[in-house]
Amino acid sequence: MLQKLSSIRYMYIRSHLYAVFLTTVILLSLLLSVYVLISPDWLSALGIFIFILFYMLIAVVISFYAGFKSGGEMKERLDYLSGLITQFANGNYHSKIYFNENDEITRIGNEMNELGGKLQNQVKSLQRMADEKADFAKSAHKAAVIEERQRLARDLHDAVSQQLFAITMMSEASLRQLDIDPAVAKEQLQDVAESALKAQTEMRALLLHLRPVHLSGEPLRIGIKKLIDELQEKTAMEFKVVIDDELDLSDTVEEHVFRITQEALSNTLRHSKASRVSIEASTRSNELFVHISDNGEGFNLKENTARKTSYGLKTMQERTEELGGTFAIRSTQGEGTYIDLRIPC
């Protein structure tokens, strides 16, 4: 009931009644002043109060009628504005409203029409940007695929292809030396075996990169376990994997950590000559801590860093920074390499 009395119609009625009250007080004051000061025969106290009473009755009736009518017109125009706002809220920015009056509400209606037009233009711009973003994503994906193919082709040429060529040349030399000097032939065959082992290691590392990028909905622990199982079947390295069973990570974090681990294992296969690899992942103080280490040859981080190794380290660091984390690596020649990741959960 109180909410209804606060509507715009009753506000108009209250304003009219307030005007009637002020007018009544003024008339009563004037008439009483004339009666007291002049005291004309035609004016009496009873006549004054009867006149004021009839005036108030008629004025109250007129106030209710005028207030209700003018307030109703105003309410109808405001309802149109409210309906236009509702249309905007529902995404119908093409809706318009028009008034014939030349007042403030008409000006507000015109501004609302302009706002709808601007919102409609913004929606078109956002849709156009979304289409451009989708096209850009497709182009970026194609560029990434081409870049990855070029990198694999370069790695095959720089490592496997050259090693196979060296194996071929050393094998032919060994055949020629077999009857002349068996001891020299034996040394050359040992070099052939070592080169073949290096080529095999390079191929395993490249195949590791060709593994599916996504975890396919599997938890990080399961994805890394499958990756290690594949490597244990093909290499003689010993793996130690300790990953918390209750890791609660987003899909994006799990994908990036999986790819970082994959890149680290690829570098270990290619360059470290390690016999043991350790992978640990746990949560500490609202952050994910990942530790990857090996007992390989290690390398100098400041000097003579191989191009392929530095590329892989840069990729791992970029992925970590994309997650808002920190990437740290320590490597000592003859003692191995240690990688630590700290990523906010």
CORGI-V204074 format. One record per backbone hydrogen bond with DSSP energy under -0.5 kcal/mol. NH is the residue of the N-H (numbers start at 1). CO is the residue of the C=O. If there is no record, write none. Layout:
NH/CO  NH/CO
This chain:
5/1  6/2  7/4  11/7  12/8  13/9  14/10  15/11  16/12  17/13  18/14  19/15  20/16  21/17  22/18  23/19  24/20  25/21  26/22  27/23  28/24  29/25  30/26  31/27  32/28  33/29  34/30  35/31  36/32  37/33  38/34  39/34  43/40  44/42  48/44  49/45  50/46  51/47  52/48  53/49  54/50  55/51  56/52  57/53  58/54  59/55  60/56  61/57  62/58  63/59  64/60  65/61  66/62  67/63  68/64  69/65  70/66  71/67  72/68  73/69  74/70  75/71  76/72  77/73  78/74  79/75  80/76  81/77  82/78  83/79  84/80  85/81  86/82  87/83  88/84  89/85  90/86  91/88  92/87  93/91  95/92  103/101  107/103  108/104  109/105  110/106  111/107  112/108  113/109  114/110  115/111  116/112  117/113  118/114  119/115  120/116  121/117  122/118  123/119  124/120  125/121  126/122  127/123  128/124  129/125  130/126  131/127  132/128  133/129  134/130  135/131  136/132  137/133  138/134  139/135  140/136  141/137  142/138  143/139  144/140  145/141  146/142  147/143  148/144  149/145  150/146  151/147  152/148  153/149  154/150  155/151  156/152  157/153  158/154  159/155  160/155  161/156  162/157  163/159  164/160  165/161  166/162  167/163  168/164  169/165  170/166  171/167  172/168  173/169  174/170  175/171  176/172  177/173  178/174  179/175  180/176  181/177  185/181  186/182  187/183  188/184  189/185  190/186  191/187  192/188  193/189  194/190  195/191  196/192  197/193  198/194  199/195  200/196  201/197  202/198  203/199  204/200  205/201  206/202  207/203  208/204  209/205  210/206  211/208  218/215  223/219  224/220  225/221  226/222  227/223  228/224  229/225  230/226  231/227  232/228  233/229  234/230  234/231  235/231  238/275  240/277  242/240  242/279  244/281  247/244  249/247  254/250  255/251  256/252  257/253  258/254  259/255  260/256  261/257  262/258  263/259  264/260  265/261  266/262  267/263  268/264  269/265  270/266  271/267  272/267  272/268  273/268  274/268  277/238  278/293  279/240  280/291  281/242  282/289  284/287  288/343  289/282  290/288  290/341  291/280  292/339  293/278  294/337  295/276  297/272  301/299  310/306  311/307  312/308  313/309  314/310  315/311  316/312  317/313  318/314  319/315  320/316  321/317  322/318  323/319  323/320  324/321  325/320  326/342  328/340  330/338  332/336  334/297  335/332  336/332  337/294  338/330  339/292  340/328  341/290  342/326  343/288  345/286
